[in-house]
Amino acid sequence: MSKLFSRLLTAAALASGLQAHAQDYLKLHERAIVVDTHNDVLSEATLKGLDIGTDLTGRAMSDLARFKKGGVDVQVFSIFCDDQFGVGSAFRQANREIDSLYAIAARNPDKMEIVTNTAGIEHAVKHHKLAAMIGVEGGHMIEDDMDKLDSFYKRGVRYMTLTWNNSTPWATSAMDETAHTWTVTPYGLTEKGKAIVRHMNELGMLVDLSHVGEKTFWDAIHTTTKPVICSHSSVYAICPVPRNLKDDQIKAVGANGGVIQVNFYSGFLDSNYAPRVKRFLAWHKTEFDSLTTSGAPQYAVNEYLSKKYPREADSLRAPLSLLIDHIDYIVKLIGPDHVGLGSDFDGIESPPQQLDDVSTYPLITRELLKRGYKPADIEKILGGNFIRVLKANEQK
């Protein structure tokens, strides 16, 4: 046999193997129920007049066609407004976003339906529709009023993040606890905060511990009687930022029976991201200073500059392998039953390389297979773990 013919046979065999591998991960991804517990496109769409029922390529990371392409079966849409909204405006803004989601669903009845429980998920998946769920990102949106929490539940909200970056009079955030700037109440949950957690348990609304301070985290873990979620948080040991979870917190979520959905933000995945961003902002200091002086929050300034200078911003992104490293870390610490996906798409300016938008989720399945994960465990990570926790929180 000639060397050339031998090489051609080897190349053909390799190509055949790669094609078979591609079919394997795509088949597994299609078979799994894929759940993402945190996407901010709704607040982006509401504020900017965009419609996720249309093609938003180039304007947003998410739309209905790309959810379908990415194999997403269940999307929890984040209801978000920042600390510029308070008593008298935050609850109203949240309801405006919920109204928007219901309107989108009404316009696209063949593509999506709003669901509130595992039975609804099963129905939507059976009929090849996106199961749209609702999560409120920040307890400030109930405006310190338990009746507003009940109202959210009745409208279909099935998780609430106890705080965003801003604290409430009943719970302190990771940002405030770390910066030591909160002086209104002691750190953690007040008695009212603990009552809110207990009431969420009674309602069947998941307690979300992303964004909360460590003291709030531990108070909530010791108060809840149901499994919790961290809808979009990553690992502190790999990337030590206040929004990430330390080992003892990860172990506590495991012991609680909860699930940690790994956040895709480069800044929460890669400890070298912040220095790269600092250099990027220094290159555009004049614009950065002008925007911040005008009162724009830094996350909005970063997003603006990233979109204005996409090639530079692309070079800052974390490698995809680091996202899998965070999943690996949690699995090795507490097992494959307590980790999932909480992308934060459309709430972040820098997802990992290759994960450009919601159409790219199959790459995660591919990478998990490459790492040697069993298909059954991959199905848990892709969505099964969240569905288990949702079921455990449902009213009996």
RODO-2510 file (C-alpha; in nm, 4 decimals, decimal comma):
residues 396
     n   res          X          Y          Z
     1     m     0,0000     0,0000     0,0000
     2     s     0,1424     0,3382    -0,0941
     3     k     0,2058     0,5979     0,1742
     4     l    -0,0315     0,8365    -0,0030
     5     f    -0,3140     0,5808    -0,0119
     6     s    -0,2492     0,4973     0,3539
     7     r    -0,2745     0,8645     0,4481
     8     l    -0,5963     0,9013     0,2491
     9     l    -0,7487     0,6047     0,4323
    10     t    -0,6399     0,7489     0,7677
    11     a    -0,7872     1,0875     0,6802
    12     a    -1,1126     0,9274     0,5686
    13     a    -1,1368     0,7248     0,8886
    14     l    -1,0687     1,0359     1,0973
    15     a    -1,3307     1,2339     0,9084
    16     s    -1,5806     0,9517     0,9549
    17     g    -1,5040     0,9395     1,3275
    18     l    -1,5464     1,3148     1,3642
    19     q    -1,8770     1,3011     1,1755
    20     a    -2,0001     1,0179     1,3982
    21     h    -1,8938     1,2147     1,7073
    22     a    -2,0802     1,5202     1,5783
    23     q    -2,3913     1,3105     1,5275
    24     d    -2,3518     1,1661     1,8781
    25     y    -2,3437     1,5018     2,0567
    26     l    -2,6169     1,6504     1,8400
    27     k    -2,8425     1,3489     1,9004
    28     l    -2,7785     1,3697     2,2737
    29     h    -2,8466     1,7426     2,2759
    30     e    -3,1703     1,6933     2,0862
    31     r    -3,2803     1,4150     2,3207
    32     a    -3,2104     1,6154     2,6378
    33     i    -3,4472     1,8722     2,7806
    34     v    -3,2256     2,1817     2,7694
    35     v    -3,2997     2,4462     3,0335
    36     d    -3,1421     2,7887     3,0715
    37     t    -3,2443     2,9538     3,3953
    38     h    -3,1397     3,3108     3,3184
    39     n    -3,1697     3,5227     3,0053
    40     d    -3,2112     3,9017     3,0063
    41     v    -3,3433     3,9547     2,6543
    42     l    -3,6879     4,0399     2,7871
    43     s    -3,5740     4,3526     2,9716
    44     e    -3,3564     4,4417     2,6733
    45     a    -3,6454     4,3901     2,4318
    46     t    -3,8926     4,5824     2,6447
    47     l    -3,6627     4,8784     2,6930
    48     k    -3,5463     4,8958     2,3296
    49     g    -3,8659     4,8007     2,1513
    50     l    -3,7288     4,4727     2,0143
    51     d    -3,9419     4,1642     1,9499
    52     i    -3,7866     3,8210     2,0064
    53     g    -4,0385     3,6791     1,7608
    54     t    -3,8318     3,8454     1,4865
    55     d    -3,4707     3,7907     1,3784
    56     l    -3,2564     3,9903     1,6219
    57     t    -2,9198     3,8708     1,4938
    58     g    -2,6706     4,1513     1,5438
    59     r    -2,8977     4,3311     1,7895
    60     a    -2,9446     4,0716     2,0636
    61     m    -2,8119     3,7291     2,1590
    62     s    -3,1585     3,5737     2,1650
    63     d    -3,4715     3,5294     1,9566
    64     l    -3,7218     3,2496     1,9078
    65     a    -3,5616     3,1091     1,5931
    66     r    -3,2191     3,0881     1,7579
    67     f    -3,3618     2,9289     2,0748
    68     k    -3,4947     2,6573     1,8414
    69     k    -3,1615     2,6250     1,6622
    70     g    -2,9793     2,5918     1,9941
    71     g    -3,2115     2,3174     2,1122
    72     v    -3,3370     2,5207     2,4075
    73     d    -3,6539     2,3628     2,5463
    74     v    -3,7063     2,5737     2,8573
    75     q    -3,6025     2,9359     2,8997
    76     v    -3,6526     3,1239     3,2233
    77     f    -3,6830     3,4870     3,1187
    78     s    -3,5415     3,7297     3,3706
    79     i    -3,7591     4,0171     3,4828
    80     f    -3,5035     4,2845     3,5589
    81     c    -3,4760     4,6494     3,6478
    82     d    -3,1828     4,8032     3,8287
    83     d    -3,1625     5,0136     4,1430
    84     q    -3,2836     5,3240     3,9605
    85     f    -3,6279     5,1701     4,0103
    86     g    -3,7607     5,1639     4,3645
    87     v    -4,0837     5,1884     4,5600
    88     g    -4,3518     5,3145     4,3246
    89     s    -4,1729     5,2145     4,0041
    90     a    -3,9940     4,8766     4,0330
    91     f    -4,3096     4,6629     4,0605
    92     r    -4,4703     4,8516     3,7729
    93     q    -4,1635     4,8040     3,5507
    94     a    -4,1516     4,4333     3,6342
    95     n    -4,5155     4,3929     3,5339
    96     r    -4,4499     4,5795     3,2118
    97     e    -4,1889     4,3179     3,1218
    98     i    -4,4201     4,0327     3,2205
    99     d    -4,6897     4,1892     2,9988
   100     s    -4,4358     4,1937     2,7165
   101     l    -4,3646     3,8215     2,7525
   102     y    -4,7351     3,7356     2,7511
   103     a    -4,7808     3,9498     2,4381
   104     i    -4,4906     3,7751     2,2624
   105     a    -4,6371     3,4355     2,3513
   106     a    -4,9788     3,5414     2,2208
   107     r    -4,8222     3,6466     1,8894
   108     n    -4,6285     3,3206     1,8580
   109     p    -4,8620     3,0431     1,9830
   110     d    -4,7020     2,7851     1,7534
   111     k    -4,3500     2,8567     1,8841
   112     m    -4,3774     2,9141     2,2600
   113     e    -4,6042     2,8944     2,5591
   114     i    -4,5726     3,0299     2,9113
   115     v    -4,5481     2,7519     3,1688
   116     t    -4,5374     2,7481     3,5473
   117     n    -4,4645     2,3876     3,6429
   118     t    -4,3152     2,0584     3,5293
   119     a    -4,6444     1,9492     3,3705
   120     g    -4,6383     2,2648     3,1595
   121     i    -4,2808     2,1936     3,0543
   122     e    -4,3801     1,8423     2,9491
   123     h    -4,6720     1,9768     2,7450
   124     a    -4,4625     2,2400     2,5678
   125     v    -4,1806     1,9982     2,4868
   126     k    -4,4280     1,7404     2,3560
   127     h    -4,5679     2,0021     2,1176
   128     h    -4,2220     2,1276     2,0126
   129     k    -4,2656     2,4717     2,1664
   130     l    -4,0322     2,6770     2,3810
   131     a    -4,1458     2,6521     2,7434
   132     a    -4,1166     3,0100     2,8675
   133     m    -4,0859     3,0609     3,2425
   134     i    -4,0543     3,3800     3,4477
   135     g    -3,7979     3,4709     3,7132
   136     v    -3,7714     3,8054     3,8939
   137     e    -3,4096     3,9208     3,9324
   138     g    -3,4110     4,1278     4,2473
   139     g    -3,6266     4,1407     4,5583
   140     h    -3,6502     4,5199     4,5307
   141     m    -3,9263     4,4621     4,2748
   142     i    -4,1728     4,3509     4,5427
   143     e    -4,1186     4,6939     4,7048
   144     d    -4,1116     4,5429     5,0574
   145     d    -4,4712     4,4259     5,0136
   146     m    -4,5574     4,0567     5,0521
   147     d    -4,8798     4,1091     4,8543
   148     k    -4,6694     4,2017     4,5522
   149     l    -4,4843     3,8697     4,5915
   150     d    -4,8234     3,6942     4,5771
   151     s    -4,9111     3,8979     4,2688
   152     f    -4,5918     3,7894     4,0953
   153     y    -4,6678     3,4264     4,1712
   154     k    -5,0182     3,4577     4,0288
   155     r    -4,8702     3,6081     3,7111
   156     g    -4,6469     3,3043     3,6673
   157     v    -4,3204     3,4017     3,8393
   158     r    -4,1497     3,0856     3,9652
   159     y    -3,8256     3,2168     4,1075
   160     m    -3,7115     3,5363     4,2703
   161     t    -3,3486     3,6360     4,3193
   162     l    -3,3509     3,7747     4,6739
   163     t    -3,1311     4,0674     4,5734
   164     w    -2,9724     4,2058     4,2623
   165     n    -2,6529     4,4082     4,3186
   166     n    -2,8576     4,6447     4,5338
   167     s    -2,9659     4,5405     4,8824
   168     t    -3,3219     4,5625     5,0085
   169     p    -3,4323     4,6596     5,3613
   170     w    -3,4602     4,2834     5,4294
   171     a    -3,1619     4,1279     5,2451
   172     t    -2,8058     4,2334     5,1639
   173     s    -2,6363     4,1771     4,8295
   174     a    -2,2923     4,0400     4,7484
   175     m    -2,1906     4,3807     4,6186
   176     d    -2,2913     4,5669     4,9343
   177     e    -2,1575     4,3082     5,1753
   178     t    -1,8226     4,2971     4,9942
   179     a    -1,7882     4,6754     4,9626
   180     h    -1,9078     4,7271     5,3242
   181     t    -2,1328     5,0108     5,2096
   182     w    -2,4665     4,8921     5,3523
   183     t    -2,5613     5,0594     5,6807
   184     v    -2,9420     5,0406     5,6754
   185     t    -2,9748     4,6982     5,8429
   186     p    -2,7389     4,4273     5,9685
   187     y    -2,5984     4,2047     5,6936
   188     g    -2,8038     3,9020     5,5952
   189     l    -3,1771     3,8435     5,6148
   190     t    -3,3877     4,0375     5,8587
   191     e    -3,6861     3,8663     6,0196
   192     k    -3,8962     4,0005     5,7330
   193     g    -3,6446     3,8532     5,4868
   194     k    -3,6748     3,5137     5,6515
   195     a    -4,0546     3,5444     5,6379
   196     i    -4,0292     3,6181     5,2640
   197     v    -3,8192     3,3041     5,2106
   198     r    -4,0693     3,0948     5,4063
   199     h    -4,3587     3,2430     5,2075
   200     m    -4,1802     3,1635     4,8806
   201     n    -4,1513     2,8037     5,0015
   202     e    -4,5238     2,7983     5,0756
   203     l    -4,6125     2,9433     4,7353
   204     g    -4,3878     2,7100     4,5410
   205     m    -4,1582     2,9897     4,4209
   206     l    -3,7901     2,8953     4,4002
   207     v    -3,5508     3,0890     4,6230
   208     d    -3,2665     3,2142     4,4017
   209     l    -2,9383     3,2887     4,5811
   210     s    -2,7408     3,4382     4,2939
   211     h    -2,6302     3,7965     4,3683
   212     v    -2,6836     3,7693     4,7452
   213     g    -2,4153     3,8373     5,0064
   214     e    -2,2604     3,5513     5,2027
   215     k    -2,4523     3,6387     5,5186
   216     t    -2,7785     3,6463     5,3230
   217     f    -2,6851     3,3166     5,1569
   218     w    -2,6348     3,1379     5,4876
   219     d    -2,9451     3,2893     5,6467
   220     a    -3,1518     3,1748     5,3488
   221     i    -3,0004     2,8243     5,3464
   222     h    -3,0829     2,7886     5,7153
   223     t    -3,4376     2,9219     5,6630
   224     t    -3,5599     2,7468     5,3477
   225     t    -3,7364     2,4127     5,3672
   226     k    -3,7121     2,3565     4,9901
   227     p    -3,4196     2,3138     4,7482
   228     v    -3,2788     2,6452     4,6271
   229     i    -3,1236     2,7537     4,3010
   230     c    -2,8392     2,9848     4,2097
   231     s    -2,9759     3,0852     3,8716
   232     h    -2,6557     3,2342     3,7283
   233     s    -2,3446     3,1940     3,9446
   234     s    -2,0015     3,0396     3,8943
   235     v    -1,7067     2,9162     4,1039
   236     y    -1,5075     3,1471     4,3320
   237     a    -1,2080     2,9110     4,3538
   238     i    -1,1518     2,9468     3,9782
   239     c    -1,2496     3,3127     3,9435
   240     p    -1,2542     3,4977     4,2782
   241     v    -1,5198     3,7646     4,2313
   242     p    -1,7931     3,8441     4,4882
   243     r    -2,0698     3,7115     4,2612
   244     n    -1,9235     3,3605     4,2569
   245     l    -1,9772     3,0829     4,5112
   246     k    -1,7140     2,9621     4,7547
   247     d    -1,6631     2,5915     4,8211
   248     d    -1,8620     2,5882     5,1448
   249     q    -2,1525     2,7574     4,9680
   250     i    -2,1396     2,5079     4,6816
   251     k    -2,1413     2,2205     4,9321
   252     a    -2,4371     2,3779     5,1135
   253     v    -2,6396     2,3952     4,7909
   254     g    -2,5593     2,0285     4,7326
   255     a    -2,6664     1,9331     5,0854
   256     n    -2,9853     2,1350     5,0379
   257     g    -3,0654     1,9385     4,7211
   258     g    -3,0456     2,2526     4,5100
   259     v    -2,8745     2,3336     4,1826
   260     i    -2,6151     2,5893     4,0700
   261     q    -2,6578     2,7138     3,7144
   262     v    -2,3196     2,8248     3,5832
   263     n    -2,3038     3,1806     3,4506
   264     f    -2,1475     3,2325     3,1041
   265     y    -2,0042     3,5809     3,1727
   266     s    -1,6310     3,5945     3,0950
   267     g    -1,5770     3,8066     3,4051
   268     f    -1,7172     3,5298     3,6261
   269     l    -1,5298     3,2521     3,4452
   270     d    -1,1808     3,3897     3,3821
   271     s    -0,9677     3,5525     3,6529
   272     n    -0,7626     3,7194     3,3774
   273     y    -1,0655     3,8889     3,2233
   274     a    -1,0714     4,1908     3,4558
   275     p    -0,7109     4,2961     3,3774
   276     r    -0,7837     4,2638     3,0047
   277     v    -1,0955     4,4788     3,0406
   278     k    -0,9011     4,7378     3,2390
   279     r    -0,6585     4,7751     2,9485
   280     f    -0,9478     4,7892     2,7004
   281     l    -1,1179     5,0676     2,8970
   282     a    -0,7887     5,2558     2,9265
   283     w    -0,7615     5,2534     2,5467
   284     h    -1,1046     5,4217     2,5350
   285     k    -1,0676     5,6356     2,8462
   286     t    -1,2152     5,9525     2,6939
   287     e    -1,5385     5,7782     2,5966
   288     f    -1,5504     5,5796     2,9201
   289     d    -1,5122     5,8939     3,1329
   290     s    -1,7717     6,0807     2,9298
   291     l    -2,0283     5,8039     2,9623
   292     t    -1,9751     5,7459     3,3342
   293     t    -1,9848     6,1208     3,4039
   294     s    -2,3241     6,1326     3,2327
   295     g    -2,4527     5,8910     3,4967
   296     a    -2,4619     5,5652     3,2989
   297     p    -2,3937     5,2580     3,5194
   298     q    -2,0646     5,0829     3,4486
   299     y    -2,2271     4,7618     3,3224
   300     a    -2,4109     4,9690     3,0585
   301     v    -2,0923     5,1565     2,9647
   302     n    -1,9023     4,8295     2,9228
   303     e    -2,1806     4,6879     2,7058
   304     y    -2,1854     5,0016     2,4885
   305     l    -1,8097     5,0030     2,4327
   306     s    -1,8045     4,6292     2,3644
   307     k    -2,0634     4,6696     2,0900
   308     k    -1,8848     4,9726     1,9452
   309     y    -1,5492     4,7924     1,9301
   310     p    -1,6472     4,4298     1,8661
   311     r    -1,3086     4,3029     1,7476
   312     e    -1,1343     4,4317     2,0586
   313     a    -1,4114     4,3018     2,2813
   314     d    -1,3952     3,9599     2,1167
   315     s    -1,0288     3,9264     2,2118
   316     l    -1,1207     3,9717     2,5799
   317     r    -1,3539     3,6711     2,5968
   318     a    -1,2892     3,3673     2,8143
   319     p    -1,2151     3,0361     2,6400
   320     l    -1,5059     2,7915     2,6202
   321     s    -1,2941     2,5396     2,8127
   322     l    -1,3173     2,7581     3,1241
   323     l    -1,6966     2,7311     3,1307
   324     i    -1,6594     2,3531     3,1301
   325     d    -1,3934     2,3862     3,4038
   326     h    -1,6519     2,5558     3,6281
   327     i    -1,9018     2,2765     3,5625
   328     d    -1,6282     2,0199     3,6291
   329     y    -1,5351     2,1844     3,9559
   330     i    -1,8894     2,1720     4,0916
   331     v    -1,9369     1,8124     3,9765
   332     k    -1,6151     1,7006     4,1455
   333     l    -1,7145     1,8816     4,4656
   334     i    -2,0814     1,7809     4,5009
   335     g    -2,1686     1,5527     4,2090
   336     p    -2,3519     1,5873     3,8750
   337     d    -2,6963     1,6326     4,0327
   338     h    -2,6423     1,9932     4,1371
   339     v    -2,5198     2,1882     3,8335
   340     g    -2,6937     2,3409     3,5326
   341     l    -2,6833     2,6310     3,2867
   342     g    -2,7711     2,9943     3,3590
   343     s    -2,6206     3,1787     3,0650
   344     d    -2,7110     3,5411     3,1440
   345     f    -2,7272     3,5944     2,7663
   346     d    -2,8332     3,9500     2,6811
   347     g    -2,7344     4,0535     3,0323
   348     i    -2,3624     4,0188     2,9613
   349     e    -2,1377     4,1874     2,7087
   350     s    -1,8829     3,9040     2,6999
   351     p    -1,9835     3,5368     2,6738
   352     p    -1,7126     3,2728     2,6238
   353     q    -1,5521     3,2242     2,2860
   354     q    -1,7731     3,0282     2,0454
   355     l    -2,0839     3,0769     2,2620
   356     d    -2,1962     3,3815     2,0678
   357     d    -2,5693     3,3480     2,1235
   358     v    -2,8462     3,1054     2,2187
   359     s    -2,7978     2,8989     1,9035
   360     t    -2,4652     2,7637     2,0337
   361     y    -2,5711     2,5455     2,3299
   362     p    -2,4885     2,2199     2,1479
   363     l    -2,1191     2,3102     2,1842
   364     i    -2,1545     2,2601     2,5596
   365     t    -2,2865     1,9087     2,5053
   366     r    -1,9965     1,8410     2,2707
   367     e    -1,7404     1,9623     2,5242
   368     l    -1,8933     1,7627     2,8097
   369     l    -1,8759     1,4473     2,5985
   370     k    -1,5118     1,5250     2,5225
   371     r    -1,4449     1,5466     2,8960
   372     g    -1,5813     1,1965     2,9409
   373     y    -1,9202     1,2767     3,0942
   374     k    -2,1813     1,0026     3,0741
   375     p    -2,4852     1,0908     2,8589
   376     a    -2,7172     1,0505     3,1595
   377     d    -2,5160     1,3041     3,3600
   378     i    -2,5034     1,5454     3,0662
   379     e    -2,8828     1,5310     3,0457
   380     k    -2,8981     1,6237     3,4147
   381     i    -2,6650     1,9195     3,3633
   382     l    -2,8471     2,0410     3,0536
   383     g    -3,1807     2,0597     3,2329
   384     g    -3,2769     1,7566     3,4371
   385     n    -3,1407     1,8979     3,7625
   386     f    -3,3456     2,2164     3,7363
   387     i    -3,6618     2,0219     3,6547
   388     r    -3,6054     1,8064     3,9648
   389     v    -3,5711     2,1157     4,1869
   390     l    -3,8739     2,2828     4,0268
   391     k    -4,0778     1,9695     4,0987
   392     a    -3,9584     1,9652     4,4599
   393     n    -4,0818     2,3243     4,5056
   394     e    -4,4225     2,2795     4,3468
   395     q    -4,7323     2,2992     4,5620
   396     k    -4,8628     1,9549     4,6478
***
